Amino acid sequence: MSDESERNLWYRLATGSDLDPNTRVFTVIVQRDRETGYCVGYVDGFPGAHSQAATQRELDANMREVIHMLLEDEPNKRPWIIETKVYEKGPNDG
């Protein structure tokens, strides 16, 4: 199954409707910092789209807020969702 098909299936299960093809999907890369224990997240290739939090749930909320703020002044407003990918290694693990 392609990433796009999997994403649409996930969206359909969560919302009961198909994902609009114009929807932008931001993939948040999440790692746990071994020194602080915090979850650290960022969107690769999206300057300023990063945050950290004590829990995954808090990080998800923080990332939604950050992306919302970064897109506020965008002239062509399109719907967007966040996809989260969690990695076992932390940023200090090399």
PDB file of N, CA, C and O in Angstrom, chain B, residues numbered from 101:
ATOM      1  N   MET B 101       0.852  -1.172   0.000  1.00  0.00           N
ATOM      2  CA  MET B 101       0.000   0.000   0.000  1.00  0.00           C
ATOM      3  C   MET B 101       0.897   1.234   0.000  1.00  0.00           C
ATOM      4  O   MET B 101       1.845   1.309   0.782  1.00  0.00           O
ATOM      5  N   SER B 102       0.611   2.194  -0.862  1.00  0.00           N
ATOM      6  CA  SER B 102       1.409   3.411  -0.929  1.00  0.00           C
ATOM      7  C   SER B 102       1.145   4.292   0.292  1.00  0.00           C
ATOM      8  O   SER B 102       0.137   4.138   0.982  1.00  0.00           O
ATOM      9  N   ASP B 103       2.073   5.218   0.545  1.00  0.00           N
ATOM     10  CA  ASP B 103       1.894   6.145   1.671  1.00  0.00           C
ATOM     11  C   ASP B 103       0.595   6.924   1.526  1.00  0.00           C
ATOM     12  O   ASP B 103      -0.115   7.152   2.506  1.00  0.00           O
ATOM     13  N   GLU B 104       0.284   7.336   0.281  1.00  0.00           N
ATOM     14  CA  GLU B 104      -0.920   8.118   0.041  1.00  0.00           C
ATOM     15  C   GLU B 104      -2.183   7.293   0.328  1.00  0.00           C
ATOM     16  O   GLU B 104      -3.126   7.792   0.942  1.00  0.00           O
ATOM     17  N   SER B 105      -2.198   6.034  -0.118  1.00  0.00           N
ATOM     18  CA  SER B 105      -3.351   5.165   0.138  1.00  0.00           C
ATOM     19  C   SER B 105      -3.515   4.895   1.624  1.00  0.00           C
ATOM     20  O   SER B 105      -4.628   4.912   2.149  1.00  0.00           O
ATOM     21  N   GLU B 106      -2.393   4.644   2.302  1.00  0.00           N
ATOM     22  CA  GLU B 106      -2.427   4.394   3.736  1.00  0.00           C
ATOM     23  C   GLU B 106      -2.922   5.626   4.489  1.00  0.00           C
ATOM     24  O   GLU B 106      -3.706   5.510   5.431  1.00  0.00           O
ATOM     25  N   ARG B 107      -2.469   6.785   4.078  1.00  0.00           N
ATOM     26  CA  ARG B 107      -2.877   8.041   4.712  1.00  0.00           C
ATOM     27  C   ARG B 107      -4.380   8.264   4.520  1.00  0.00           C
ATOM     28  O   ARG B 107      -5.070   8.669   5.455  1.00  0.00           O
ATOM     29  N   ASN B 108      -4.890   7.999   3.303  1.00  0.00           N
ATOM     30  CA  ASN B 108      -6.310   8.186   3.039  1.00  0.00           C
ATOM     31  C   ASN B 108      -7.146   7.204   3.854  1.00  0.00           C
ATOM     32  O   ASN B 108      -8.201   7.571   4.371  1.00  0.00           O
ATOM     33  N   LEU B 109      -6.682   5.956   3.973  1.00  0.00           N
ATOM     34  CA  LEU B 109      -7.384   4.962   4.786  1.00  0.00           C
ATOM     35  C   LEU B 109      -7.436   5.408   6.243  1.00  0.00           C
ATOM     36  O   LEU B 109      -8.491   5.354   6.876  1.00  0.00           O
ATOM     37  N   TRP B 110      -6.287   5.851   6.778  1.00  0.00           N
ATOM     38  CA  TRP B 110      -6.230   6.340   8.158  1.00  0.00           C
ATOM     39  C   TRP B 110      -7.198   7.501   8.349  1.00  0.00           C
ATOM     40  O   TRP B 110      -7.932   7.545   9.337  1.00  0.00           O
ATOM     41  N   TYR B 111      -7.202   8.440   7.406  1.00  0.00           N
ATOM     42  CA  TYR B 111      -8.072   9.615   7.504  1.00  0.00           C
ATOM     43  C   TYR B 111      -9.539   9.198   7.454  1.00  0.00           C
ATOM     44  O   TYR B 111     -10.355   9.712   8.218  1.00  0.00           O
ATOM     45  N   ARG B 112      -9.877   8.272   6.562  1.00  0.00           N
ATOM     46  CA  ARG B 112     -11.252   7.797   6.430  1.00  0.00           C
ATOM     47  C   ARG B 112     -11.718   7.132   7.721  1.00  0.00           C
ATOM     48  O   ARG B 112     -12.845   7.350   8.165  1.00  0.00           O
ATOM     49  N   LEU B 113     -10.844   6.316   8.325  1.00  0.00           N
ATOM     50  CA  LEU B 113     -11.195   5.653   9.584  1.00  0.00           C
ATOM     51  C   LEU B 113     -11.399   6.664  10.712  1.00  0.00           C
ATOM     52  O   LEU B 113     -12.288   6.502  11.547  1.00  0.00           O
ATOM     53  N   ALA B 114     -10.564   7.712  10.728  1.00  0.00           N
ATOM     54  CA  ALA B 114     -10.632   8.705  11.803  1.00  0.00           C
ATOM     55  C   ALA B 114     -11.805   9.663  11.647  1.00  0.00           C
ATOM     56  O   ALA B 114     -12.390  10.096  12.640  1.00  0.00           O
ATOM     57  N   THR B 115     -12.155  10.001  10.393  1.00  0.00           N
ATOM     58  CA  THR B 115     -13.149  11.054  10.185  1.00  0.00           C
ATOM     59  C   THR B 115     -14.426  10.590   9.502  1.00  0.00           C
ATOM     60  O   THR B 115     -15.443  11.282   9.558  1.00  0.00           O
ATOM     61  N   GLY B 116     -14.390   9.429   8.858  1.00  0.00           N
ATOM     62  CA  GLY B 116     -15.561   8.947   8.136  1.00  0.00           C
ATOM     63  C   GLY B 116     -15.669   9.488   6.722  1.00  0.00           C
ATOM     64  O   GLY B 116     -16.642   9.200   6.025  1.00  0.00           O
ATOM     65  N   SER B 117     -14.683  10.271   6.284  1.00  0.00           N
ATOM     66  CA  SER B 117     -14.711  10.805   4.919  1.00  0.00           C
ATOM     67  C   SER B 117     -13.337  10.662   4.275  1.00  0.00           C
ATOM     68  O   SER B 117     -12.339  10.423   4.956  1.00  0.00           O
ATOM     69  N   ASP B 118     -13.301  10.812   2.954  1.00  0.00           N
ATOM     70  CA  ASP B 118     -12.034  10.706   2.239  1.00  0.00           C
ATOM     71  C   ASP B 118     -11.217  11.982   2.417  1.00  0.00           C
ATOM     72  O   ASP B 118     -11.755  13.068   2.630  1.00  0.00           O
ATOM     73  N   LEU B 119      -9.919  11.815   2.324  1.00  0.00           N
ATOM     74  CA  LEU B 119      -8.994  12.936   2.420  1.00  0.00           C
ATOM     75  C   LEU B 119      -9.081  13.764   1.148  1.00  0.00           C
ATOM     76  O   LEU B 119      -8.933  13.228   0.050  1.00  0.00           O
ATOM     77  N   ASP B 120      -9.317  15.052   1.282  1.00  0.00           N
ATOM     78  CA  ASP B 120      -9.358  15.966   0.140  1.00  0.00           C
ATOM     79  C   ASP B 120      -7.992  15.962  -0.536  1.00  0.00           C
ATOM     80  O   ASP B 120      -6.979  16.134   0.143  1.00  0.00           O
ATOM     81  N   PRO B 121      -7.933  15.772  -1.856  1.00  0.00           N
ATOM     82  CA  PRO B 121      -6.630  15.724  -2.537  1.00  0.00           C
ATOM     83  C   PRO B 121      -5.833  17.022  -2.428  1.00  0.00           C
ATOM     84  O   PRO B 121      -4.624  17.016  -2.659  1.00  0.00           O
ATOM     85  N   ASN B 122      -6.476  18.123  -2.084  1.00  0.00           N
ATOM     86  CA  ASN B 122      -5.775  19.397  -1.917  1.00  0.00           C
ATOM     87  C   ASN B 122      -5.199  19.582  -0.525  1.00  0.00           C
ATOM     88  O   ASN B 122      -4.530  20.579  -0.251  1.00  0.00           O
ATOM     89  N   THR B 123      -5.456  18.626   0.351  1.00  0.00           N
ATOM     90  CA  THR B 123      -4.984  18.725   1.730  1.00  0.00           C
ATOM     91  C   THR B 123      -3.472  18.547   1.793  1.00  0.00           C
ATOM     92  O   THR B 123      -2.920  17.607   1.222  1.00  0.00           O
ATOM     93  N   ARG B 124      -2.824  19.448   2.484  1.00  0.00           N
ATOM     94  CA  ARG B 124      -1.379  19.331   2.696  1.00  0.00           C
ATOM     95  C   ARG B 124      -1.157  18.437   3.910  1.00  0.00           C
ATOM     96  O   ARG B 124      -1.829  18.578   4.932  1.00  0.00           O
ATOM     97  N   VAL B 125      -0.212  17.520   3.783  1.00  0.00           N
ATOM     98  CA  VAL B 125       0.103  16.602   4.876  1.00  0.00           C
ATOM     99  C   VAL B 125       1.511  16.929   5.360  1.00  0.00           C
ATOM    100  O   VAL B 125       2.473  16.849   4.595  1.00  0.00           O
ATOM    101  N   PHE B 126       1.625  17.293   6.624  1.00  0.00           N
ATOM    102  CA  PHE B 126       2.925  17.586   7.223  1.00  0.00           C
ATOM    103  C   PHE B 126       3.334  16.395   8.073  1.00  0.00           C
ATOM    104  O   PHE B 126       2.627  16.013   9.005  1.00  0.00           O
ATOM    105  N   THR B 127       4.470  15.815   7.748  1.00  0.00           N
ATOM    106  CA  THR B 127       4.968  14.672   8.496  1.00  0.00           C
ATOM    107  C   THR B 127       5.883  15.173   9.604  1.00  0.00           C
ATOM    108  O   THR B 127       6.935  15.757   9.341  1.00  0.00           O
ATOM    109  N   VAL B 128       5.473  14.940  10.838  1.00  0.00           N
ATOM    110  CA  VAL B 128       6.266  15.354  11.997  1.00  0.00           C
ATOM    111  C   VAL B 128       7.165  14.188  12.392  1.00  0.00           C
ATOM    112  O   VAL B 128       6.684  13.098  12.704  1.00  0.00           O
ATOM    113  N   ILE B 129       8.460  14.426  12.375  1.00  0.00           N
ATOM    114  CA  ILE B 129       9.444  13.441  12.802  1.00  0.00           C
ATOM    115  C   ILE B 129       9.631  13.623  14.306  1.00  0.00           C
ATOM    116  O   ILE B 129       9.942  14.721  14.767  1.00  0.00           O
ATOM    117  N   VAL B 130       9.441  12.553  15.065  1.00  0.00           N
ATOM    118  CA  VAL B 130       9.520  12.635  16.528  1.00  0.00           C
ATOM    119  C   VAL B 130      10.608  11.703  17.043  1.00  0.00           C
ATOM    120  O   VAL B 130      10.693  10.539  16.651  1.00  0.00           O
ATOM    121  N   GLN B 131      11.427  12.238  17.922  1.00  0.00           N
ATOM    122  CA  GLN B 131      12.464  11.451  18.588  1.00  0.00           C
ATOM    123  C   GLN B 131      12.475  11.829  20.055  1.00  0.00           C
ATOM    124  O   GLN B 131      12.109  12.947  20.419  1.00  0.00           O
ATOM    125  N   ARG B 132      12.892  10.902  20.895  1.00  0.00           N
ATOM    126  CA  ARG B 132      12.993  11.205  22.324  1.00  0.00           C
ATOM    127  C   ARG B 132      14.442  11.541  22.647  1.00  0.00           C
ATOM    128  O   ARG B 132      15.355  10.775  22.340  1.00  0.00           O
ATOM    129  N   ASP B 133      14.635  12.690  23.268  1.00  0.00           N
ATOM    130  CA  ASP B 133      15.979  13.107  23.667  1.00  0.00           C
ATOM    131  C   ASP B 133      16.387  12.303  24.895  1.00  0.00           C
ATOM    132  O   ASP B 133      15.703  12.341  25.918  1.00  0.00           O
ATOM    133  N   ARG B 134      17.494  11.577  24.798  1.00  0.00           N
ATOM    134  CA  ARG B 134      17.918  10.711  25.913  1.00  0.00           C
ATOM    135  C   ARG B 134      18.340  11.509  27.133  1.00  0.00           C
ATOM    136  O   ARG B 134      18.196  11.029  28.257  1.00  0.00           O
ATOM    137  N   GLU B 135      18.856  12.710  26.941  1.00  0.00           N
ATOM    138  CA  GLU B 135      19.313  13.512  28.084  1.00  0.00           C
ATOM    139  C   GLU B 135      18.154  14.113  28.876  1.00  0.00           C
ATOM    140  O   GLU B 135      18.169  14.101  30.107  1.00  0.00           O
ATOM    141  N   THR B 136      17.147  14.639  28.169  1.00  0.00           N
ATOM    142  CA  THR B 136      16.053  15.322  28.857  1.00  0.00           C
ATOM    143  C   THR B 136      14.801  14.457  28.988  1.00  0.00           C
ATOM    144  O   THR B 136      13.951  14.722  29.837  1.00  0.00           O
ATOM    145  N   GLY B 137      14.684  13.420  28.150  1.00  0.00           N
ATOM    146  CA  GLY B 137      13.495  12.584  28.144  1.00  0.00           C
ATOM    147  C   GLY B 137      12.341  13.202  27.366  1.00  0.00           C
ATOM    148  O   GLY B 137      11.273  12.599  27.259  1.00  0.00           O
ATOM    149  N   TYR B 138      12.544  14.399  26.823  1.00  0.00           N
ATOM    150  CA  TYR B 138      11.491  15.087  26.090  1.00  0.00           C
ATOM    151  C   TYR B 138      11.317  14.514  24.694  1.00  0.00           C
ATOM    152  O   TYR B 138      12.259  13.985  24.104  1.00  0.00           O
ATOM    153  N   CYS B 139      10.097  14.625  24.170  1.00  0.00           N
ATOM    154  CA  CYS B 139       9.819  14.302  22.769  1.00  0.00           C
ATOM    155  C   CYS B 139      10.173  15.556  21.962  1.00  0.00           C
ATOM    156  O   CYS B 139       9.727  16.658  22.284  1.00  0.00           O
ATOM    157  N   VAL B 140      10.965  15.376  20.930  1.00  0.00           N
ATOM    158  CA  VAL B 140      11.392  16.473  20.073  1.00  0.00           C
ATOM    159  C   VAL B 140      10.822  16.205  18.690  1.00  0.00           C
ATOM    160  O   VAL B 140      11.003  15.118  18.143  1.00  0.00           O
ATOM    161  N   GLY B 141      10.131  17.193  18.119  1.00  0.00           N
ATOM    162  CA  GLY B 141       9.515  17.001  16.817  1.00  0.00           C
ATOM    163  C   GLY B 141       9.836  18.130  15.859  1.00  0.00           C
ATOM    164  O   GLY B 141      10.045  19.273  16.265  1.00  0.00           O
ATOM    165  N   TYR B 142       9.873  17.785  14.564  1.00  0.00           N
ATOM    166  CA  TYR B 142      10.101  18.785  13.527  1.00  0.00           C
ATOM    167  C   TYR B 142       9.512  18.284  12.216  1.00  0.00           C
ATOM    168  O   TYR B 142       9.299  17.086  12.030  1.00  0.00           O
ATOM    169  N   VAL B 143       9.250  19.232  11.301  1.00  0.00           N
ATOM    170  CA  VAL B 143       8.827  18.895   9.949  1.00  0.00           C
ATOM    171  C   VAL B 143      10.018  19.178   9.053  1.00  0.00           C
ATOM    172  O   VAL B 143      10.419  20.331   8.891  1.00  0.00           O
ATOM    173  N   ASP B 144      10.580  18.139   8.475  1.00  0.00           N
ATOM    174  CA  ASP B 144      11.752  18.278   7.612  1.00  0.00           C
ATOM    175  C   ASP B 144      11.428  19.197   6.431  1.00  0.00           C
ATOM    176  O   ASP B 144      10.414  19.014   5.757  1.00  0.00           O
ATOM    177  N   GLY B 145      12.284  20.173   6.187  1.00  0.00           N
ATOM    178  CA  GLY B 145      12.101  21.084   5.066  1.00  0.00           C
ATOM    179  C   GLY B 145      11.121  22.213   5.306  1.00  0.00           C
ATOM    180  O   GLY B 145      10.778  22.934   4.369  1.00  0.00           O
ATOM    181  N   PHE B 146      10.661  22.388   6.535  1.00  0.00           N
ATOM    182  CA  PHE B 146       9.717  23.460   6.864  1.00  0.00           C
ATOM    183  C   PHE B 146      10.352  24.296   7.974  1.00  0.00           C
ATOM    184  O   PHE B 146      10.164  24.002   9.155  1.00  0.00           O
ATOM    185  N   PRO B 147      11.108  25.344   7.601  1.00  0.00           N
ATOM    186  CA  PRO B 147      11.812  26.156   8.600  1.00  0.00           C
ATOM    187  C   PRO B 147      10.872  26.682   9.685  1.00  0.00           C
ATOM    188  O   PRO B 147       9.802  27.215   9.392  1.00  0.00           O
ATOM    189  N   GLY B 148      11.282  26.525  10.919  1.00  0.00           N
ATOM    190  CA  GLY B 148      10.503  27.004  12.060  1.00  0.00           C
ATOM    191  C   GLY B 148       9.507  25.998  12.606  1.00  0.00           C
ATOM    192  O   GLY B 148       8.935  26.209  13.675  1.00  0.00           O
ATOM    193  N   ALA B 149       9.292  24.899  11.879  1.00  0.00           N
ATOM    194  CA  ALA B 149       8.301  23.908  12.326  1.00  0.00           C
ATOM    195  C   ALA B 149       8.971  22.874  13.221  1.00  0.00           C
ATOM    196  O   ALA B 149       9.318  21.779  12.778  1.00  0.00           O
ATOM    197  N   HIS B 150       9.145  23.239  14.480  1.00  0.00           N
ATOM    198  CA  HIS B 150       9.759  22.338  15.455  1.00  0.00           C
ATOM    199  C   HIS B 150       9.266  22.693  16.845  1.00  0.00           C
ATOM    200  O   HIS B 150       8.873  23.828  17.115  1.00  0.00           O
ATOM    201  N   SER B 151       9.294  21.705  17.718  1.00  0.00           N
ATOM    202  CA  SER B 151       8.866  21.928  19.102  1.00  0.00           C
ATOM    203  C   SER B 151       9.341  20.754  19.946  1.00  0.00           C
ATOM    204  O   SER B 151       9.919  19.794  19.438  1.00  0.00           O
ATOM    205  N   GLN B 152       9.085  20.852  21.237  1.00  0.00           N
ATOM    206  CA  GLN B 152       9.395  19.754  22.157  1.00  0.00           C
ATOM    207  C   GLN B 152       8.375  19.761  23.277  1.00  0.00           C
ATOM    208  O   GLN B 152       7.740  20.780  23.547  1.00  0.00           O
ATOM    209  N   ALA B 153       8.222  18.618  23.927  1.00  0.00           N
ATOM    210  CA  ALA B 153       7.271  18.510  25.026  1.00  0.00           C
ATOM    211  C   ALA B 153       7.597  17.269  25.848  1.00  0.00           C
ATOM    212  O   ALA B 153       8.339  16.391  25.407  1.00  0.00           O
ATOM    213  N   ALA B 154       7.034  17.213  27.039  1.00  0.00           N
ATOM    214  CA  ALA B 154       7.278  16.081  27.930  1.00  0.00           C
ATOM    215  C   ALA B 154       6.586  14.811  27.450  1.00  0.00           C
ATOM    216  O   ALA B 154       7.066  13.710  27.719  1.00  0.00           O
ATOM    217  N   THR B 155       5.456  14.948  26.737  1.00  0.00           N
ATOM    218  CA  THR B 155       4.724  13.771  26.263  1.00  0.00           C
ATOM    219  C   THR B 155       4.413  13.898  24.776  1.00  0.00           C
ATOM    220  O   THR B 155       4.457  14.989  24.208  1.00  0.00           O
ATOM    221  N   GLN B 156       4.102  12.773  24.162  1.00  0.00           N
ATOM    222  CA  GLN B 156       3.737  12.760  22.751  1.00  0.00           C
ATOM    223  C   GLN B 156       2.469  13.571  22.508  1.00  0.00           C
ATOM    224  O   GLN B 156       2.367  14.298  21.520  1.00  0.00           O
ATOM    225  N   ARG B 157       1.513  13.443  23.410  1.00  0.00           N
ATOM    226  CA  ARG B 157       0.249  14.183  23.275  1.00  0.00           C
ATOM    227  C   ARG B 157       0.493  15.690  23.299  1.00  0.00           C
ATOM    228  O   ARG B 157      -0.076  16.424  22.491  1.00  0.00           O
ATOM    229  N   GLU B 158       1.337  16.153  24.221  1.00  0.00           N
ATOM    230  CA  GLU B 158       1.661  17.581  24.297  1.00  0.00           C
ATOM    231  C   GLU B 158       2.396  18.029  23.042  1.00  0.00           C
ATOM    232  O   GLU B 158       2.151  19.120  22.528  1.00  0.00           O
ATOM    233  N   LEU B 159       3.305  17.179  22.548  1.00  0.00           N
ATOM    234  CA  LEU B 159       4.055  17.533  21.340  1.00  0.00           C
ATOM    235  C   LEU B 159       3.114  17.651  20.144  1.00  0.00           C
ATOM    236  O   LEU B 159       3.264  18.569  19.338  1.00  0.00           O
ATOM    237  N   ASP B 160       2.159  16.751  20.015  1.00  0.00           N
ATOM    238  CA  ASP B 160       1.188  16.831  18.916  1.00  0.00           C
ATOM    239  C   ASP B 160       0.458  18.175  18.954  1.00  0.00           C
ATOM    240  O   ASP B 160       0.305  18.831  17.924  1.00  0.00           O
ATOM    241  N   ALA B 161       0.011  18.580  20.135  1.00  0.00           N
ATOM    242  CA  ALA B 161      -0.684  19.861  20.275  1.00  0.00           C
ATOM    243  C   ALA B 161       0.240  21.019  19.939  1.00  0.00           C
ATOM    244  O   ALA B 161      -0.166  21.960  19.257  1.00  0.00           O
ATOM    245  N   ASN B 162       1.480  20.958  20.413  1.00  0.00           N
ATOM    246  CA  ASN B 162       2.452  22.020  20.120  1.00  0.00           C
ATOM    247  C   ASN B 162       2.710  22.132  18.626  1.00  0.00           C
ATOM    248  O   ASN B 162       2.760  23.235  18.080  1.00  0.00           O
ATOM    249  N   MET B 163       2.874  20.981  17.960  1.00  0.00           N
ATOM    250  CA  MET B 163       3.181  21.001  16.527  1.00  0.00           C
ATOM    251  C   MET B 163       1.997  21.544  15.731  1.00  0.00           C
ATOM    252  O   MET B 163       2.194  22.268  14.755  1.00  0.00           O
ATOM    253  N   ARG B 164       0.781  21.207  16.130  1.00  0.00           N
ATOM    254  CA  ARG B 164      -0.396  21.768  15.443  1.00  0.00           C
ATOM    255  C   ARG B 164      -0.402  23.291  15.564  1.00  0.00           C
ATOM    256  O   ARG B 164      -0.680  23.996  14.595  1.00  0.00           O
ATOM    257  N   GLU B 165      -0.096  23.786  16.748  1.00  0.00           N
ATOM    258  CA  GLU B 165      -0.069  25.227  16.979  1.00  0.00           C
ATOM    259  C   GLU B 165       1.030  25.894  16.156  1.00  0.00           C
ATOM    260  O   GLU B 165       0.807  26.942  15.550  1.00  0.00           O
ATOM    261  N   VAL B 166       2.215  25.288  16.137  1.00  0.00           N
ATOM    262  CA  VAL B 166       3.344  25.855  15.384  1.00  0.00           C
ATOM    263  C   VAL B 166       3.008  25.916  13.896  1.00  0.00           C
ATOM    264  O   VAL B 166       3.204  26.950  13.258  1.00  0.00           O
ATOM    265  N   ILE B 167       2.508  24.822  13.344  1.00  0.00           N
ATOM    266  CA  ILE B 167       2.188  24.800  11.914  1.00  0.00           C
ATOM    267  C   ILE B 167       1.076  25.793  11.602  1.00  0.00           C
ATOM    268  O   ILE B 167       1.129  26.495  10.592  1.00  0.00           O
ATOM    269  N   HIS B 168       0.074  25.852  12.465  1.00  0.00           N
ATOM    270  CA  HIS B 168      -1.014  26.823  12.273  1.00  0.00           C
ATOM    271  C   HIS B 168      -0.456  28.251  12.223  1.00  0.00           C
ATOM    272  O   HIS B 168      -0.835  29.030  11.349  1.00  0.00           O
ATOM    273  N   MET B 169       0.430  28.594  13.142  1.00  0.00           N
ATOM    274  CA  MET B 169       1.018  29.940  13.163  1.00  0.00           C
ATOM    275  C   MET B 169       1.857  30.202  11.914  1.00  0.00           C
ATOM    276  O   MET B 169       1.813  31.300  11.359  1.00  0.00           O
ATOM    277  N   LEU B 170       2.624  29.201  11.465  1.00  0.00           N
ATOM    278  CA  LEU B 170       3.467  29.385  10.287  1.00  0.00           C
ATOM    279  C   LEU B 170       2.635  29.550   9.014  1.00  0.00           C
ATOM    280  O   LEU B 170       3.081  30.192   8.063  1.00  0.00           O
ATOM    281  N   LEU B 171       1.440  28.980   8.991  1.00  0.00           N
ATOM    282  CA  LEU B 171       0.589  29.064   7.803  1.00  0.00           C
ATOM    283  C   LEU B 171      -0.414  30.207   7.852  1.00  0.00           C
ATOM    284  O   LEU B 171      -1.133  30.440   6.880  1.00  0.00           O
ATOM    285  N   GLU B 172      -0.473  30.922   8.970  1.00  0.00           N
ATOM    286  CA  GLU B 172      -1.472  31.980   9.157  1.00  0.00           C
ATOM    287  C   GLU B 172      -1.492  33.000   8.023  1.00  0.00           C
ATOM    288  O   GLU B 172      -2.564  33.378   7.551  1.00  0.00           O
ATOM    289  N   ASP B 173      -0.339  33.441   7.589  1.00  0.00           N
ATOM    290  CA  ASP B 173      -0.254  34.503   6.589  1.00  0.00           C
ATOM    291  C   ASP B 173      -0.150  33.979   5.168  1.00  0.00           C
ATOM    292  O   ASP B 173       0.053  34.754   4.234  1.00  0.00           O
ATOM    293  N   GLU B 174      -0.285  32.685   4.997  1.00  0.00           N
ATOM    294  CA  GLU B 174      -0.198  32.100   3.661  1.00  0.00           C
ATOM    295  C   GLU B 174      -1.388  32.572   2.822  1.00  0.00           C
ATOM    296  O   GLU B 174      -2.534  32.449   3.253  1.00  0.00           O
ATOM    297  N   PRO B 175      -1.123  33.113   1.618  1.00  0.00           N
ATOM    298  CA  PRO B 175      -2.222  33.647   0.812  1.00  0.00           C
ATOM    299  C   PRO B 175      -3.174  32.565   0.286  1.00  0.00           C
ATOM    300  O   PRO B 175      -4.377  32.804   0.182  1.00  0.00           O
ATOM    301  N   ASN B 176      -2.656  31.393  -0.042  1.00  0.00           N
ATOM    302  CA  ASN B 176      -3.477  30.315  -0.591  1.00  0.00           C
ATOM    303  C   ASN B 176      -3.756  29.300   0.503  1.00  0.00           C
ATOM    304  O   ASN B 176      -3.045  28.302   0.631  1.00  0.00           O
ATOM    305  N   LYS B 177      -4.786  29.555   1.288  1.00  0.00           N
ATOM    306  CA  LYS B 177      -5.090  28.671   2.415  1.00  0.00           C
ATOM    307  C   LYS B 177      -5.659  27.352   1.903  1.00  0.00           C
ATOM    308  O   LYS B 177      -6.614  27.332   1.126  1.00  0.00           O
ATOM    309  N   ARG B 178      -5.057  26.251   2.353  1.00  0.00           N
ATOM    310  CA  ARG B 178      -5.523  24.916   2.023  1.00  0.00           C
ATOM    311  C   ARG B 178      -5.655  24.134   3.313  1.00  0.00           C
ATOM    312  O   ARG B 178      -4.957  24.421   4.285  1.00  0.00           O
ATOM    313  N   PRO B 179      -6.544  23.146   3.339  1.00  0.00           N
ATOM    314  CA  PRO B 179      -6.646  22.325   4.545  1.00  0.00           C
ATOM    315  C   PRO B 179      -5.345  21.556   4.754  1.00  0.00           C
ATOM    316  O   PRO B 179      -4.612  21.288   3.803  1.00  0.00           O
ATOM    317  N   TRP B 180      -5.065  21.202   6.018  1.00  0.00           N
ATOM    318  CA  TRP B 180      -3.851  20.444   6.304  1.00  0.00           C
ATOM    319  C   TRP B 180      -4.081  19.519   7.478  1.00  0.00           C
ATOM    320  O   TRP B 180      -4.953  19.744   8.316  1.00  0.00           O
ATOM    321  N   ILE B 181      -3.273  18.467   7.515  1.00  0.00           N
ATOM    322  CA  ILE B 181      -3.287  17.523   8.632  1.00  0.00           C
ATOM    323  C   ILE B 181      -1.846  17.201   8.997  1.00  0.00           C
ATOM    324  O   ILE B 181      -0.919  17.480   8.237  1.00  0.00           O
ATOM    325  N   ILE B 182      -1.675  16.613  10.164  1.00  0.00           N
ATOM    326  CA  ILE B 182      -0.357  16.200  10.624  1.00  0.00           C
ATOM    327  C   ILE B 182      -0.304  14.684  10.656  1.00  0.00           C
ATOM    328  O   ILE B 182      -1.222  14.024  11.142  1.00  0.00           O
ATOM    329  N   GLU B 183       0.779  14.147  10.133  1.00  0.00           N
ATOM    330  CA  GLU B 183       1.074  12.724  10.214  1.00  0.00           C
ATOM    331  C   GLU B 183       2.314  12.615  11.093  1.00  0.00           C
ATOM    332  O   GLU B 183       3.280  13.348  10.877  1.00  0.00           O
ATOM    333  N   THR B 184       2.314  11.731  12.065  1.00  0.00           N
ATOM    334  CA  THR B 184       3.439  11.621  12.996  1.00  0.00           C
ATOM    335  C   THR B 184       4.215  10.335  12.750  1.00  0.00           C
ATOM    336  O   THR B 184       3.632   9.258  12.621  1.00  0.00           O
ATOM    337  N   LYS B 185       5.531  10.461  12.686  1.00  0.00           N
ATOM    338  CA  LYS B 185       6.402   9.294  12.590  1.00  0.00           C
ATOM    339  C   LYS B 185       7.362   9.342  13.768  1.00  0.00           C
ATOM    340  O   LYS B 185       8.124  10.296  13.923  1.00  0.00           O
ATOM    341  N   VAL B 186       7.319   8.307  14.595  1.00  0.00           N
ATOM    342  CA  VAL B 186       8.142   8.258  15.803  1.00  0.00           C
ATOM    343  C   VAL B 186       9.319   7.325  15.565  1.00  0.00           C
ATOM    344  O   VAL B 186       9.155   6.211  15.067  1.00  0.00           O
ATOM    345  N   TYR B 187      10.497   7.789  15.924  1.00  0.00           N
ATOM    346  CA  TYR B 187      11.717   7.001  15.792  1.00  0.00           C
ATOM    347  C   TYR B 187      12.282   6.703  17.169  1.00  0.00           C
ATOM    348  O   TYR B 187      12.233   7.544  18.066  1.00  0.00           O
ATOM    349  N   GLU B 188      12.817   5.504  17.330  1.00  0.00           N
ATOM    350  CA  GLU B 188      13.367   5.091  18.623  1.00  0.00           C
ATOM    351  C   GLU B 188      14.599   5.889  19.002  1.00  0.00           C
ATOM    352  O   GLU B 188      14.767   6.248  20.167  1.00  0.00           O
ATOM    353  N   LYS B 189      15.461   6.171  18.042  1.00  0.00           N
ATOM    354  CA  LYS B 189      16.697   6.895  18.340  1.00  0.00           C
ATOM    355  C   LYS B 189      16.412   8.346  18.634  1.00  0.00           C
ATOM    356  O   LYS B 189      15.538   8.948  18.011  1.00  0.00           O
ATOM    357  N   GLY B 190      17.132   8.911  19.568  1.00  0.00           N
ATOM    358  CA  GLY B 190      17.036  10.324  19.854  1.00  0.00           C
ATOM    359  C   GLY B 190      18.011  11.106  19.017  1.00  0.00           C
ATOM    360  O   GLY B 190      18.892  10.513  18.396  1.00  0.00           O
ATOM    361  N   PRO B 191      17.885  12.448  18.975  1.00  0.00           N
ATOM    362  CA  PRO B 191      18.763  13.273  18.162  1.00  0.00           C
ATOM    363  C   PRO B 191      20.228  13.204  18.584  1.00  0.00           C
ATOM    364  O   PRO B 191      21.112  13.545  17.798  1.00  0.00           O
ATOM    365  N   ASN B 192      20.495  12.770  19.804  1.00  0.00           N
ATOM    366  CA  ASN B 192      21.877  12.690  20.272  1.00  0.00           C
ATOM    367  C   ASN B 192      22.477  11.287  20.101  1.00  0.00           C
ATOM    368  O   ASN B 192      23.595  11.023  20.543  1.00  0.00           O
ATOM    369  N   ASP B 193      21.712  10.385  19.447  1.00  0.00           N
ATOM    370  CA  ASP B 193      22.180   9.008  19.296  1.00  0.00           C
ATOM    371  C   ASP B 193      23.043   8.771  18.052  1.00  0.00           C
ATOM    372  O   ASP B 193      23.614   7.693  17.884  1.00  0.00           O
ATOM    373  N   GLY B 194      23.133   9.780  17.185  1.00  0.00           N
ATOM    374  CA  GLY B 194      23.980   9.686  15.997  1.00  0.00           C
ATOM    375  C   GLY B 194      23.510   8.843  14.909  1.00  0.00           C
ATOM    376  O   GLY B 194      24.182   8.726  13.884  1.00  0.00           O
TER     377      GLY B 194
END
